[in-house]
Amino acid sequence: MIASSHYDTIVIGAGMSGLAAGIRLAMFDKKVLIVEKHHTSGGLNSFYTRNLRKYDVGLHALTNYVPSHIKGSPLAKLLRQLRISREELGLCEQMGSSIKSNGRCLRFNNHFELLESEVAREFPHEVDGFQKLLSFIKNFNELSLDNLEASTVATIKLFIKDPELINMILLPLFYYGSSQENDMDLNQFVIMFKSIFLEGFCKPQEGVRRIIRLLTHKYRMLGGGKLMNCAVKRIIIDKNKAIAIELADGQQVTANTILSSAGAIETQQLCHPTPPIDPTNIGQLSFVEAILSIKTLPRNWGFKDTIIFFNNNKELSYRKPQTMVDEGSGVICFPENYQFLEERLPQEGSIRMTLLANYDLWNNLTPALYRETKEKVLKSLVNVLKEILPGSNQLLEGQLIDTDLFTPLTIKRFTGHMNGAVYGCPHKFRHGQTPYENLFLCGTDQGFLGIVGSILSGISMANLHILKEK
Ligand SMILES: Cc1cc2nc3c(=O)[nH]c(=O)nc-3n(C[C@H](O)[C@H](O)[C@H](O)COP(=O)(O)OP(=O)(O)OC[C@H]3O[C@@H](n4cnc5c(N)ncnc54)[C@H](O)[C@@H]3O)c2cc1C
C-alpha cells in the first residue's frame, strides 16, 4: 500500500546501489521510493539462514580497504557521501591472500610491497615491466565517465611478456569484476587493480548483514519510502519519458525520474513500449558457489589465506564453460580468515568456492535432476578443493557439517539478470543513460562492480542525474 503515488524519484532495486542512491536522494529532501521484488534488501549481497546457520549470499571481501588516515580514497568518498563513520562499518582486514597458477604462487595482502616482492621472486625478468604497468595504472583516470572502452589484455601485453604473470594478475580481477569473456574493459581493470592490489580486502565481523542494516537504517531515518516483495512489472513510457511504474497488482506510481539497478537490458525490457535491444550485449558469465560449513575454524588446521585465486589451465579461460561448471580455475574464500577480535571468533568455520558455470545447462534441468546435479557438483568440488589445499582431507571429511550450492539460477533469482550474468552486460553504460531522458541506470550495468563499486555507482548516478552535482 503506498501512501502517496507521486515521487521525485523511484529507485528500482534495494541492492547496494539502490540503497546508496536512495540515501543520497533522501538526504537532499527528495521524495524517494525504493521498489524491491524480494522480501530482503541487499540484492546479490544479501543473507539467509539455513539449518539455523547464517550465510551471506555473496560476500567474500569488501575491496578498497585503506587505513583511516588515507584521504580521498573510494572508501573515504563512500563514507563521506553517505555520512557513515568508519566505526559504524567495523572493518577487519584480511589475513592475506594468494594467486596460485600452474604450480606458481604470488601472495598479497593490504600492503602492496608484498605483491611487488613476490613478483620479483617468482618473475625476476618482469620486475621492470611490472613497475611500468604500475606507473601506467597510477596515472590512469579510471573514474572519468567519458573514457572509451579498451582491451585490458592488449594493454597489459605492452608491459608484461610472460603469459603466466599476465594470467596471475588477471585471475583475481576477472573473477571479482569482469563482465567480458577472456578480457576486461581497461577502466574496470584499473579500478579493480587499485581496489584489490593497491588498496585491499576487509569485511565487518558480522558480514554483509552489518552493511545492509546500516544502509537500510540510514535510509529509513532520512524518511525514504520502501516497497518490499513488490516487483516492477512495467515502466510506462510516453513521448520519450518514463512517466510511471506499474506494480504486479496493476497499481501505477508516477515519478519525475526513475533510477534502475535491475540491469540495462532488463530495464529496457520493462519499458512499455520496449525499445530495440542489442542481443550482442547480453551477459553470459555466471558462477556456482559451494558453501561448506565446518566444525572448526580452517585457520586452526593451518589454512590461513583469506582468499585463494587458482588456475590449473595453461591458458586462463574466463568464459562460459561448455559443461555445468569449469573446475579449471576459480576462487576459494575462507570467510573467517580476517583479523577478527579474538574474543569474538566464531566456533565454526566455512569455506566458499566460486567457479564459472553454464546458465543454459543448469536452466534446462528438471527439478529432480537439478537437485541431483547440485549434489554431484558439490561432491566433485570437494575433491577439487582437496587437490588445491594439500592436507585438507581430514578437514573436508571429518569436520564437514553442512553444504549448500548456489547456481546460476540462484544468481538470476537474486538479481533478475538474464542468464544469471553475475556482472551483467559486457559493455557498460558509464553515464547511466538509457533511451529515455529521465530513466537512468545505477549499479552493475552502469559499470562500477562489487559492493563498494555498486554503492559508489548509486551515489554518483544520484548526484549526476538527480542532484545535478559534478
Ligand atoms: C557468489 C558471489 C560472490 C560475490 N562476492 C563479492 C565480494 O566478495 N565482494 C564484492 O565487492 N562483490 C561481490 N560480489 C558482487 C556483488 O554482489 C555485486 O556486484 C553487487 O551486489 C551488485 O549490486 P547492485 O546494486 O548493482 O545489484 P543487485 O545486487 O543485483 O541489486 C539489484 C536489485 O534489483 C532488484 N530487482 C531487479 N529487478 C527488479 C524489478 N523488476 N522490480 C523490483 N526489484 C527488482 C533485485 O531483486 C535486486 O535486489 C559477488 C557476487 C557473487 C555472485
The ligand as an ORCA input file, in Angstrom:
! r2SCAN-3c Opt
* xyz 0 1
  C      28.966    -15.522     -5.498
  C      29.229    -14.034     -5.494
  C      30.176    -13.506     -4.645
  C      30.402    -12.119     -4.630
  N      31.312    -11.662     -3.756
  C      31.573    -10.347     -3.720
  C      32.521     -9.864     -2.801
  O      33.084    -10.613     -2.035
  N      32.802     -8.552     -2.789
  C      32.198     -7.671     -3.641
  O      32.510     -6.479     -3.584
  N      31.265     -8.096     -4.527
  C      30.943     -9.418     -4.584
  N      30.015     -9.883     -5.474
  C      29.409     -8.906     -6.402
  C      28.369     -8.019     -5.724
  O      27.492     -8.851     -5.030
  C      27.589     -7.195     -6.760
  O      28.494     -6.550     -7.641
  C      26.718     -6.113     -6.117
  O      25.985     -6.648     -5.050
  C      25.776     -5.530     -7.156
  O      24.873     -4.612     -6.560
  P      23.742     -3.889     -7.422
  O      23.007     -2.987     -6.527
  O      24.359     -3.299     -8.637
  O      22.814     -5.038     -7.995
  P      21.951     -6.193     -7.327
  O      22.562     -6.704     -6.094
  O      21.715     -7.165     -8.433
  O      20.586     -5.457     -6.942
  C      19.543     -5.263     -7.852
  C      18.238     -5.396     -7.100
  O      17.179     -5.076     -8.001
  C      16.088     -5.944     -7.738
  N      15.234     -6.013     -8.924
  C      15.578     -6.461    -10.166
  N      14.523     -6.359    -10.997
  C      13.504     -5.823    -10.267
  C      12.152     -5.479    -10.568
  N      11.632     -5.672    -11.789
  N      11.382     -4.956     -9.583
  C      11.884     -4.747     -8.331
  N      13.163     -5.077     -7.995
  C      13.955     -5.599     -8.954
  C      16.779     -7.277     -7.423
  O      15.906     -8.148     -6.727
  C      17.971     -6.803     -6.604
  O      17.665     -6.761     -5.227
  C      29.715    -11.247     -5.508
  C      28.761    -11.790     -6.355
  C      28.526    -13.178     -6.343
  C      27.505    -13.747     -7.255
*
